[in-house]
């Protein structure tokens, strides 16, 4: 049997496409539109929450920082007032000088501080302060001389040279107050030019000083006025400016802001109302300004309060009522406690939204040491 050659064996044609597999289409990667929208909503909610937390945190920080600023401003301002009041009266505590109308400068324009005293509440010369707030005028010197002054035995050269009993108490550059013996007494604040022997030469001079008295205030005397203006505690130096001139009230170079966000200042005299003779014990706190030298001698302390406000509005009604201080309520006399004539704090005009701010009251009672050390004065 013949075999068919292999080469002659009919073969089945190969399917050329049999080994070719059609490429499989892969599923697309990523998010669907719905998934993207859901993610966006979640992201926006997260951002809103984070921004709200941040806003609340910043508001809390501002409130805390504002409260700290108010605390610092109030404490520092009260410390400065307390220091000035404690030093007040040095050089002018003599009963022969208290209440005198002191001409500070001859001018023009002339500047006179009427009824000179250690501390005066609401001095008639000061105007334009914020409504329902008090003002203070504080006077003190720093001389090393006697507080009762030096007697002038004679005058020379157009009344500008005073012959005194104790010339060693004066040096060139000292500020002095010359007071006559005639009534009503004239008082002139002057500056010593030179001291030669027993003669003290001053810049201006004052007639009628024979047998008068020359009081030495030293070189670092202070005549300062304090007032609340525009929600700030301001200071005016009477030795350099006319603090009583209404045209100067808005001048921040004259009435210099020294503490921000101080919206009120209250003050009261501590007075001895005992019948003559005085006993030196405070019987009442009120605002009755003395009109005589004995009245000033009987005024041995000052009670003062400052109201500080934080700089940021917090929330409506955070201060439902006005702050109170020791002088807010009337207190009847009940020995040994003194009486009080009510003088409440009123900050309703400081800001239309004053109830949306936090307030802090700083108060103290300051003895006028240069008056108290004099004790009971004869005839008072």
C-alpha positions as CSV (number, residue, x, y, z in Angstrom):
1,X,0.0,0.0,0.0
2,X,1.4,3.2,-1.0
3,X,1.8,5.9,1.5
4,X,1.0,9.3,0.7
5,X,3.9,11.5,1.1
6,X,3.6,13.8,4.0
7,X,4.1,16.7,1.8
8,X,1.2,15.7,-0.2
9,X,-1.2,15.3,2.7
10,X,-3.9,17.9,2.3
11,X,-3.9,20.1,5.3
12,X,-6.7,22.2,6.7
13,X,-6.1,25.8,6.1
14,X,-5.1,27.7,9.3
15,X,-7.4,30.3,10.5
16,X,-5.1,33.3,10.5
17,X,-7.3,35.0,13.0
18,X,-7.6,32.1,15.4
19,X,-4.7,33.2,17.5
20,X,-5.7,36.8,17.6
21,X,-7.8,37.6,20.7
22,X,-9.8,40.8,20.4
23,X,-8.6,43.4,23.0
24,X,-10.9,43.6,26.0
25,X,-12.1,47.2,26.8
26,X,-11.1,48.0,30.4
27,X,-13.5,49.8,32.8
28,X,-12.8,53.5,33.1
29,X,-11.1,54.7,36.5
30,X,-12.3,57.8,38.6
31,X,-15.4,59.2,40.2
32,X,-18.8,59.7,38.9
33,X,-20.5,63.1,38.8
34,X,-22.7,62.1,41.8
35,X,-19.6,61.1,43.8
36,X,-17.9,64.4,43.0
37,X,-20.9,66.4,44.1
38,X,-21.2,64.5,47.3
39,X,-17.5,65.1,48.0
40,X,-17.9,68.8,47.3
41,X,-20.8,69.1,49.7
42,X,-18.9,67.3,52.4
43,X,-15.8,69.6,51.8
44,X,-17.9,72.7,51.9
45,X,-19.5,71.6,55.2
46,X,-16.0,70.9,56.6
47,X,-14.8,74.3,55.5
48,X,-17.8,76.0,57.1
49,X,-17.2,74.2,60.4
50,X,-13.5,75.1,60.4
51,X,-14.2,78.7,59.6
52,X,-16.8,79.0,62.3
53,X,-14.5,77.5,64.8
54,X,-11.7,79.9,63.7
55,X,-14.1,82.8,63.9
56,X,-15.2,81.9,67.4
57,X,-11.7,81.4,68.4
58,X,-10.6,84.8,67.1
59,X,-13.6,86.5,68.7
60,X,-12.7,84.9,72.0
61,X,-9.1,86.0,71.6
62,X,-10.1,89.6,70.8
63,X,-12.4,89.6,73.7
64,X,-9.7,88.3,76.0
65,X,-7.1,90.6,74.6
66,X,-9.5,93.6,74.9
67,X,-10.2,92.7,78.5
68,X,-6.5,92.5,79.2
69,X,-5.9,95.9,77.6
70,X,-8.7,97.4,79.7
71,X,-7.2,95.8,82.8
72,X,-3.8,97.2,82.0
73,X,-5.0,100.7,81.0
74,X,-7.2,101.0,84.1
75,X,-4.6,99.8,86.6
76,X,-1.8,101.9,85.1
77,X,-4.0,105.0,84.9
78,X,-5.2,104.6,88.5
79,X,-1.6,104.1,89.7
80,X,-0.6,107.4,88.1
81,X,-3.5,109.3,89.7
82,X,-2.8,107.8,93.1
83,X,0.8,108.7,93.0
84,X,0.1,112.3,92.0
85,X,-2.6,112.7,94.7
86,X,-0.3,111.3,97.4
87,X,2.4,113.9,96.5
88,X,-0.1,116.7,96.2
89,X,0.1,119.7,98.5
90,X,3.8,119.7,98.9
91,X,4.9,123.4,99.0
92,X,1.3,124.8,99.2
93,X,0.0,123.1,102.3
94,X,0.3,126.2,104.5
95,X,-3.0,127.6,105.7
96,X,-1.7,131.0,104.6
97,X,-1.6,129.8,101.0
98,X,-4.4,127.3,100.5
99,X,-7.3,128.7,98.4
100,X,-5.3,131.6,97.0
101,X,-5.9,132.7,93.3
102,X,-2.5,132.0,91.8
103,X,-1.4,133.8,88.6
104,X,0.6,131.2,86.7
105,X,1.7,133.5,83.8
106,X,1.4,137.2,83.3
107,X,0.7,136.7,79.6
108,X,-0.5,137.8,77.3
109,X,-2.7,136.0,77.8
110,X,-2.6,135.9,81.5
111,X,-3.3,132.5,83.1
112,X,-4.7,132.3,86.7
113,X,-5.6,129.2,88.6
114,X,-8.2,130.2,91.2
115,X,-8.4,128.6,94.6
116,X,-5.1,126.7,94.5
117,X,-5.3,123.5,96.5
118,X,-3.6,120.1,96.6
119,X,-6.5,118.4,94.7
120,X,-9.6,120.0,93.3
121,X,-12.5,118.0,91.9
122,X,-14.3,119.7,89.0
123,X,-12.3,122.9,89.1
124,X,-14.3,125.7,87.6
125,X,-11.7,126.4,84.9
126,X,-11.9,122.9,83.4
127,X,-14.7,122.3,80.8
128,X,-15.5,120.1,77.9
129,X,-15.0,116.7,79.6
130,X,-17.2,113.7,78.7
131,X,-20.7,113.9,80.2
132,X,-21.2,112.5,83.7
133,X,-17.5,112.4,84.4
134,X,-15.3,114.3,86.9
135,X,-12.1,116.3,86.5
136,X,-9.1,116.6,88.8
137,X,-6.5,119.4,89.2
138,X,-3.5,118.3,91.3
139,X,-0.8,120.6,92.5
140,X,2.5,119.6,94.1
141,X,6.1,120.8,94.4
142,X,9.4,119.1,95.3
143,X,11.5,121.7,97.2
144,X,13.7,121.0,100.1
145,X,12.7,124.2,101.9
146,X,10.1,124.7,104.7
147,X,6.5,124.2,103.9
148,X,5.4,127.4,105.7
149,X,7.3,129.6,103.4
150,X,9.9,132.4,104.0
151,X,9.0,135.9,105.2
152,X,9.9,138.7,102.9
153,X,11.4,141.6,104.9
154,X,11.7,144.1,102.0
155,X,11.5,144.6,98.2
156,X,13.9,146.1,95.7
157,X,14.2,147.0,92.0
158,X,10.6,147.2,90.9
159,X,9.3,144.6,93.2
160,X,11.2,141.7,91.6
161,X,13.9,141.3,94.3
162,X,12.7,139.9,97.6
163,X,14.9,140.1,100.7
164,X,14.1,136.9,102.7
165,X,15.0,135.6,106.1
166,X,16.3,132.2,104.8
167,X,17.9,132.7,101.4
168,X,19.6,129.3,101.5
169,X,16.2,127.6,100.8
170,X,16.1,129.1,97.3
171,X,18.2,128.4,94.2
172,X,18.1,129.7,90.6
173,X,15.5,127.9,88.6
174,X,13.1,127.2,91.5
175,X,9.5,128.0,91.0
176,X,8.0,130.1,93.9
177,X,4.7,131.5,94.9
178,X,4.7,135.0,96.3
179,X,1.8,135.8,98.6
180,X,1.0,139.2,100.0
181,X,-0.5,139.8,103.5
182,X,-3.3,142.1,102.2
183,X,-6.7,140.6,101.8
184,X,-7.8,139.4,99.4
185,X,-4.3,138.1,99.0
186,X,-2.6,138.2,95.7
187,X,-0.5,135.1,94.7
188,X,1.9,135.0,91.8
189,X,3.8,131.9,90.6
190,X,7.3,133.0,89.6
191,X,10.8,131.7,88.8
192,X,13.9,132.5,90.7
193,X,16.6,134.0,88.5
194,X,19.4,134.3,91.1
195,X,20.1,134.3,94.8
196,X,22.7,136.8,96.1
197,X,23.1,137.2,99.8
198,X,19.6,137.6,101.3
199,X,18.1,138.8,98.0
200,X,16.1,136.5,95.8
201,X,15.5,137.8,92.3
202,X,12.5,136.6,90.4
203,X,11.3,137.0,86.8
204,X,8.1,139.0,87.4
205,X,7.7,140.1,90.9
206,X,4.7,141.2,93.0
207,X,4.0,144.5,94.7
208,X,3.1,144.7,98.4
209,X,5.3,141.7,99.4
210,X,7.0,143.4,102.4
211,X,5.9,141.1,105.3
212,X,4.5,138.7,102.8
213,X,5.6,135.1,102.3
214,X,7.6,133.4,99.5
215,X,6.8,129.7,99.1
216,X,9.2,127.4,97.2
217,X,7.8,124.7,94.9
218,X,11.2,123.5,93.7
219,X,12.2,122.8,90.1
220,X,9.9,119.8,89.4
221,X,6.6,121.3,90.4
222,X,3.4,119.8,89.0
223,X,0.1,121.5,88.2
224,X,-1.8,118.9,86.3
225,X,-5.4,118.6,85.1
226,X,-7.0,115.2,84.4
227,X,-10.2,114.8,82.4
228,X,-12.1,112.1,80.4
229,X,-12.3,113.2,76.7
230,X,-13.6,111.0,73.9
231,X,-13.5,107.9,76.1
232,X,-9.8,108.4,77.0
233,X,-8.1,109.7,80.2
234,X,-6.3,112.9,79.2
235,X,-3.7,115.0,81.0
236,X,-2.9,118.7,80.7
237,X,0.1,120.5,82.1
238,X,-1.0,123.8,83.6
239,X,2.6,125.0,83.9
240,X,3.0,124.9,80.1
241,X,-0.5,125.3,78.8
242,X,-3.8,127.1,79.6
243,X,-5.8,124.0,80.5
244,X,-8.9,126.2,81.2
245,X,-9.1,127.6,77.7
246,X,-12.0,126.0,75.9
247,X,-10.3,126.3,72.6
248,X,-7.7,123.9,73.8
249,X,-10.1,121.1,74.8
250,X,-9.8,119.2,71.5
251,X,-6.1,119.8,71.1
252,X,-4.4,116.4,71.8
253,X,-1.0,118.1,72.0
254,X,-2.3,120.0,75.1
255,X,-4.9,117.5,76.5
256,X,-2.7,114.4,75.9
257,X,-4.4,111.0,76.0
258,X,-2.6,108.8,78.6
259,X,-5.0,105.9,78.8
260,X,-7.4,104.6,76.2
261,X,-10.9,103.3,76.8
262,X,-11.3,105.0,80.2
263,X,-15.0,106.0,80.0
264,X,-15.6,107.5,83.4
265,X,-13.8,109.0,86.3
266,X,-15.5,109.7,89.7
267,X,-14.0,111.4,92.7
268,X,-15.1,112.6,96.2
269,X,-13.5,114.6,99.0
270,X,-13.0,113.0,102.4
271,X,-13.9,115.9,104.7
272,X,-13.9,116.5,108.4
273,X,-17.2,118.1,109.4
274,X,-16.6,118.1,113.1
275,X,-17.4,121.3,114.9
276,X,-14.4,123.6,115.7
277,X,-11.9,122.4,116.6
278,X,-11.4,119.8,113.9
279,X,-10.4,116.3,114.8
280,X,-8.8,115.2,111.5
281,X,-11.2,112.3,111.0
282,X,-13.2,112.0,107.8
283,X,-16.9,112.3,108.5
284,X,-18.3,112.4,104.9
285,X,-17.4,111.8,101.3
286,X,-18.9,114.2,98.9
287,X,-18.2,116.7,96.1
288,X,-18.5,119.9,98.2
289,X,-15.4,121.9,97.2
290,X,-14.0,123.9,100.2
291,X,-14.1,127.7,99.9
292,X,-11.8,128.6,102.8
293,X,-8.3,127.6,103.9
294,X,-9.7,125.8,106.9
295,X,-12.0,123.9,104.6
296,X,-9.0,122.7,102.6
297,X,-7.1,121.7,105.8
298,X,-10.1,119.6,106.8
299,X,-10.0,117.7,103.4
300,X,-7.6,114.9,104.2
301,X,-8.3,112.3,101.4
302,X,-9.7,111.8,98.0
303,X,-11.7,108.8,96.9
304,X,-11.4,108.2,93.1
305,X,-12.6,105.6,90.6
306,X,-11.9,104.9,87.0
307,X,-14.1,102.8,84.7
308,X,-12.2,101.0,81.9
309,X,-13.9,99.4,78.9
310,X,-12.6,96.7,76.6
311,X,-12.0,97.8,73.0
312,X,-14.1,95.1,71.3
313,X,-17.9,94.8,71.5
314,X,-18.7,91.4,73.0
315,X,-22.4,90.7,73.0
316,X,-25.7,92.5,73.6
317,X,-26.5,93.0,77.2
318,X,-23.2,91.8,78.6
319,X,-23.3,94.9,80.9
320,X,-27.0,95.1,81.9
321,X,-26.5,97.9,84.5
322,X,-23.9,100.6,85.0
323,X,-20.9,99.7,87.1
324,X,-20.9,100.7,90.8
325,X,-18.2,102.1,93.1
326,X,-17.9,103.0,96.7
327,X,-19.6,106.3,96.1
328,X,-22.6,104.9,94.2
329,X,-25.0,104.7,97.1
330,X,-26.0,107.1,99.9
331,X,-24.7,106.0,103.2
332,X,-25.9,107.6,106.4
333,X,-23.2,108.5,109.0
334,X,-22.7,105.7,111.5
335,X,-19.6,106.3,113.5
336,X,-16.9,105.3,113.1
337,X,-17.8,104.9,109.4
338,X,-18.2,108.1,107.4
339,X,-21.3,109.1,105.5
340,X,-21.5,109.1,101.7
341,X,-23.4,111.4,99.3
342,X,-24.4,109.2,96.4
343,X,-22.6,109.9,93.1
344,X,-23.4,106.9,90.8
345,X,-21.4,106.1,87.7
346,X,-23.4,106.9,84.5
347,X,-21.8,105.6,81.3
348,X,-25.0,105.7,79.2
349,X,-23.6,108.6,77.1
350,X,-20.2,107.1,76.6
351,X,-21.4,104.9,73.8
352,X,-24.8,104.1,72.3
353,X,-24.0,100.4,72.7
354,X,-22.3,100.6,76.0
355,X,-24.2,97.5,77.3
356,X,-22.4,95.4,74.6
357,X,-19.0,96.0,76.2
358,X,-17.3,94.7,79.4
359,X,-16.4,97.3,82.0
360,X,-14.0,97.2,85.0
361,X,-14.0,99.6,87.9
362,X,-10.7,100.6,89.5
363,X,-11.0,102.6,92.7
364,X,-8.9,103.6,95.6
365,X,-8.8,105.9,98.7
366,X,-5.8,108.2,98.7
367,X,-4.8,110.2,101.8
368,X,-3.4,113.7,101.1
369,X,-0.4,113.2,103.2
370,X,0.9,116.8,103.1
371,X,-2.4,117.9,104.7
372,X,-2.8,115.1,107.2
373,X,0.7,115.6,108.6
374,X,-0.2,119.1,109.7
375,X,-2.7,117.8,112.2
376,X,-5.3,120.0,113.8
377,X,-4.9,123.6,112.8
378,X,-5.7,126.4,115.3
379,X,-9.0,128.1,114.5
380,X,-10.2,125.3,112.3
